[in-house]
Amino acid sequence: MSVRRPLLQAHVAAVYNMVERIPSGYVATYGQIAELAGLGRGARFVGRALKHAPPELAVPWHRVVNARGTLSFPHGSEPYCRQRDLLEKEGVVFVQGRIQLSRYRWQPTLDQLMWESLMLQEKP
């Protein structure tokens, strides 16, 4: 059991690391973040990790949406309105409640992922 907690913490850190890389004005899906973080089909894990992100980390959780390009919160709820407002302030456009993923999905290249990882490792 002692091995599970560090592994879980490493997975959560990987999720936060990937979400922090999503540029303003772009979104990624829960499944996309799971795959990029090395969690395979762990989309639900990504959602839980973001739900419990400490506020002081300032993880841009609002840039993660579901695979349909819609927000996962109930339509009209406070979290839904907050997420939509944050995305619209970054220039993301909603059409009939959806984000056009072909236009706004963050699609990093392998080079970007590798170089950014190296740069993050070098930070003090």
C-alpha positions in Angstrom: 0.0 0.0 0.0 2.9 2.4 0.6 3.9 2.1 -3.0 0.4 3.2 -4.2 0.5 6.7 -2.6 3.7 7.9 -4.3 2.5 6.4 -7.6 -0.8 8.2 -7.2 0.9 11.5 -6.4 3.1 11.0 -9.4 0.1 10.5 -11.6 -1.6 13.6 -10.2 1.5 15.7 -10.7 1.7 14.5 -14.3 -1.9 15.6 -14.9 -1.2 19.1 -13.4 2.0 19.3 -15.5 0.1 18.6 -18.7 -2.8 21.0 -17.9 -0.4 23.8 -17.1 1.0 23.5 -20.6 -2.3 24.2 -22.4 -1.9 27.7 -23.8 -4.4 30.4 -23.2 -7.1 30.3 -25.9 -6.9 26.5 -26.3 -8.5 23.5 -24.7 -7.7 19.8 -24.3 -10.0 16.9 -23.5 -9.8 14.8 -20.3 -8.8 11.8 -22.4 -6.1 13.7 -24.2 -4.6 14.9 -20.9 -4.7 11.3 -19.6 -2.9 10.0 -22.6 -0.3 12.8 -22.6 0.3 12.2 -18.9 0.9 8.5 -19.5 -2.3 7.4 -17.9 -3.8 5.7 -21.0 -7.6 5.8 -20.8 -7.6 7.7 -17.5 -10.0 10.5 -18.4 -12.0 10.1 -15.2 -8.8 10.2 -13.1 -8.0 13.5 -14.8 -11.3 14.9 -13.8 -10.9 13.8 -10.2 -7.4 15.2 -10.0 -8.5 18.6 -11.3 -11.5 18.6 -8.9 -9.1 18.2 -6.0 -6.3 20.6 -7.3 -5.2 22.9 -4.5 -6.1 26.5 -5.4 -2.6 27.7 -4.7 -1.3 25.7 -7.7 -3.4 27.8 -10.0 -3.9 24.9 -12.5 -5.9 26.2 -15.5 -8.6 23.5 -15.0 -11.0 25.5 -17.2 -9.1 24.6 -20.3 -10.1 20.9 -20.0 -13.3 19.8 -21.6 -15.0 16.6 -22.5 -14.5 14.8 -25.8 -17.7 16.3 -27.4 -16.2 19.8 -26.9 -18.7 20.7 -24.2 -18.3 21.5 -20.5 -19.0 18.7 -18.1 -20.7 20.7 -15.5 -24.5 20.9 -15.6 -25.6 23.6 -18.0 -26.3 26.9 -16.3 -24.7 25.9 -13.0 -22.2 28.2 -11.2 -19.1 26.1 -12.2 -20.4 25.8 -15.8 -20.8 29.6 -16.1 -17.4 30.2 -14.5 -15.6 27.8 -16.8 -17.4 29.2 -19.9 -16.6 32.8 -18.9 -12.9 32.0 -18.3 -12.6 30.3 -21.7 -14.5 33.1 -23.5 -12.2 35.7 -22.0 -9.3 33.7 -23.5 -11.0 33.9 -27.0 -12.5 30.4 -27.1 -15.8 30.6 -29.0 -18.9 28.4 -28.2 -21.4 27.6 -30.9 -24.6 26.1 -29.6 -22.8 25.2 -26.3 -19.9 23.5 -28.0 -16.3 24.3 -28.6 -15.0 23.5 -32.1 -12.2 21.1 -31.2 -10.8 21.2 -34.7 -10.0 24.9 -34.1 -9.3 25.2 -30.3 -7.9 21.8 -29.3 -4.3 22.1 -28.1 -2.2 19.7 -30.2 1.4 19.8 -29.0 4.1 18.3 -31.2 6.4 15.6 -29.8 9.3 18.2 -29.9 7.3 20.7 -27.8 6.5 18.0 -25.2 10.1 16.9 -25.0 11.7 20.3 -24.9 9.2 21.7 -22.4 9.8 18.7 -20.2 13.5 19.4 -20.2 13.0 23.1 -19.5 10.8 22.3 -16.5 13.4 19.9 -15.1 16.0 22.6 -15.3 14.0 25.1 -13.3 15.2 25.5 -9.7 
